[in-house]
Amino acid sequence: MKQWRFEISSKKGFADVNGRDVLEDIRQLNIDSVKEVISEKVFLIEADFDQPFAERVGGELLADPVCQDWRIGKSDIPAGPMAATQIEVHLKSGVTDPVAESVRSALGDMGAGDVASVRTARKYVLLGTISEQEAETIARRILANDCIEDVIYGTDAEPPSPHTQPYEMKITEVPIRDLDEDGLMRLSKEMDMFLNFKEMQTIQDYFRSQDREPTDVELETIAQTWSEHCVHKTLKSSVDMELDGEKIHFDVHLFCGCCFGTVNADAFGIKSG
């Protein structure tokens, strides 16, 4: 099964909008040596089709014939007097790629036969003299999200493998029952839970009553649902009012609209007031 590489670029006379936006962002980093940025879309398709069918894929499916050019294979650095740095951004293995899924579906409609994988990437050519550190800064700050994307530097580097390991369930318990106050607050900070001592102690007491340690997922869930965004802790209070001579008391619990159905903090004993 062959891996086909398609590169999609703007036609001459049509603006490279993405490249222009990236150049402006680079200038915001006070890197003035980059004079132009060329951006392209990359499609990596592992399939059994032949060269004529590949040309149909490039011309009929992947590129807009009005404003885009396409080529099969990896293009060279543009010739010219300026130095050039190539950077490619690929999704990490296992990250959802909806564009690739759409292309794969369309390939089926075109009669492509057996298609093992479809992946997308972004290619940038930076014209101008920059250091390795500046290239890494541009990639990290502008071009890629290191949580979900891998960065490849240079024309000779190969893209990451499309193959993924089967998912293996792993349950991670977080020791909390024997922690003192300093330990609880350290755990809150290390896990970015942003919970105060009273809240951490309440969690600790609960899992002591359950005679077990919490999992990392449980702690993350509690931290998220007790966050200021979801539970609005500073806006929780008791309200006393009088209506038609009758005194009414109730507790206000404000939740954001996207978090209905999440865990109520009162279930763990934290009361508003």
N, C-alpha and C positions, 0 to 999 in steps of 0.2 A: 504494500500500500504506500502510495507516494504522498509526501507533504508538499502541497502547493502554497507558495507565498505570493500574495497579491498586495501591491502598494497603490494606493489611491491618492492622487495629488490634484491641486487646483490647475486648471488649464491656464496657459499664458494669456494674460489680459484679464483674468479674474482674480480678485483679491484673495489672498490667503488670510482669512479673518482670524483663524485660530493662531497662526504664526504671529500675526500683528499684535494680538492680545498678549501672547506670551512675551514678546519683545518689550511691550510696555511694562509688564510685571517685572521683567529682569531689570529694567531701568529703575524701578522703584527700590530695588536692592542695591542701588548705587554701583552697578556693574555696567560700565559704559563701553566696554570693549566689544560687546556683541552688537553687530551692525544690522543683522537680519536673522530672522528665524523662519525656516521652512518646515511646515508641518505636513504630515501625511498619515493616512489611516492604513493599518496593516491587517490583513486577514490571513490566518494560517489554517489551511484546510487539509486534513489528512483523509484522502479518498482514493478510489480506484479509477476515476475518470481520466480520459486521455487529453492530449493537447488541444484538439478542436473544441472539446467540451469546456476545457478550462478557459479558452478565449470567450466562449459564450458567457461563462460565469463572470468574467471580468467586465465585459462590455454590456451585458444585459441585466446583471444583478447587483454587482458591487459598486459600480461607478455611475454617476449621472452624466450622460453623454453631452449635455449642454455645457457644463462648467467643470467637469473633472476628466483627468487622464488616468489611465491605469496601466500597470505593467505586471508581468509575471516574473518573480525572482527578486533579488535584492539589488537595489540601485547603488551606484557608486557615489562617493562624495562629489558635489558639483565642482567642476574645474574652475579655477580662478586664482587670483593672487592672495585671497584671504584664507587664513587657516579655518578649518571647519571641525566641529565636534559633533558626533552623532550620539544621540541618546534615544533609547527605546524604552517604553513603559508597557509592561505586561501585567495582567491580573495574576495574582498568586493562584496556585493550584487550589481548586475547590471553591473559588469565589464565583458567584453567579454572574453570568455574562448574557444578558437578555438579547443583545444585538447578535451574538453568535448563535443563540438559539433560534432567532428569527431567520438567519441565513441558512442554518441547517434545515429548517422547515421548508424554506424556499428551494433549496437544492433538491429536496425530495420531490417537490412539485415539478422541477425541471427534469426529473428522471436521472438524477446523479448516481443512483444505485447505492452501494455501501459507502457511507460516510462515517469514519471512525471518530473524528473530532473536528470542531470548528472553534477557533479562538480569534480574538481581536487584540490589537495593540495600537499604540500611538508612537510615531516616529518623529523626532525633531532633529534638524540639522542647524546648529548654531554657527553662524559665520562671524569670525572674529577670534582674536587670540584670548583664550581664557585658561586659567590654571585648573588642575584637577580638583582643587578645593572649591573653586568657583563653580565648576561643573556639578559637583556634588551638592553644593548649596542650591543651585538652580533646580536640580532634580528634586531635592527634598522639600524645598519651600514652594515650588511652583508647579512642577510637572507631575509629581506622583504623590500618592498617599501611601506611606510605607506600611500601613496596617493591612492593605489589601492589594498592593501592587509591588512588583519587582522592577528594578531599573537595570538596564544593560547599556554599557558604554562601549562605543567603538563599532566599526563595521564588521569586525571578524567574530564578535561574540555571538554565541548561539542562544536562541530563546529558551526559556525554561521548558522542561518536559511537560507534556499535557497529561501525563498519567498521574493518577492520585492513588494513594493507599486507601484500602477500605477503612471506613470509619470504625473505630473501636471505642466502645463505651468506657469511660474512665470516671469513676466517682472519687472526688477529692474532698476529704474531710478537713475542716479547719479547727484545730484545738482552741477552744474558747472557755471551757468550763473552769479551768484552774488558773486563769489569768487574773492578775491584780489590776488595780486602776491604771497603772502605767502601761501594762500589757494590753489592756482593752483599747486604750487610746492609740497605742502604737499600731494595733491591728486595724483600727478605723482609718488611720492615715495611710498605712501601707496598701490597703485595698481600695483606697479612695472612696470610702463609704460616707465620709463627712457626717458621721453621727457623733453626738456628744456622749459624755460618760453615762448619763442616766439611760439613754437609749441602748448603749452597748451593754450596760448592766442588766437591762430588761431582757435583752436577747440571751445573755448568759444565763439568767435565772430560768428562762423558758426551757433552754436545752438541758439545763441541770435537771429540771422536772421531767424531761423526756429520757433522761439517762443516756444521752448520746451527744456527739458533736455535730454541729451543722455542716452541711456541704457548702462548697464555695458558691454554688448556684443559689442556695437558700439565702445566704448572706447578701449576695448581690441583689436578689429580689426584694429583700426587706429594705436594704439601703435605698433602692430605687423608689419603692413605694412610700418611704418615709422622707424622701427628699423634699426640699422646699417647692420644687416644681410641681410635684404630684399631690402632696398632702397640704401644702400651704400652712406650715406649722405656725408661722407668725400671725396668721389671720384666724386662727382657731380661738374661740372664746365662748363663754356662756352669755346668753342674751336674756335679759329680763324686760318684759314689756307689759303694758296694760291695754286691754281691748274690751270695750264696753263694760268697764268696771271689773273685769276679770284679769287677775295677774297670771301671766304666762311665763314660764321658764323653759328654755331649750338650749341645747348645745349646738354650735355651728361647726360643721365639718366641711370645708371647701376642698373639692378635688378638681383638678383640671379635666377638661372634656375628653382628653385622649387616654385618661387613666381610670375611667370607671371600671369597676369590677376587680380592681387590685386590692391587695391586703389592707384592711383598715388597721391603723396603728393601735386603736383601742383593743383589738383582739389580743394584743400582747400586753395590755395593761397600762399603756401610756394615755393619760387622760388630758383633755384640754381644760383650760381654765385661765 
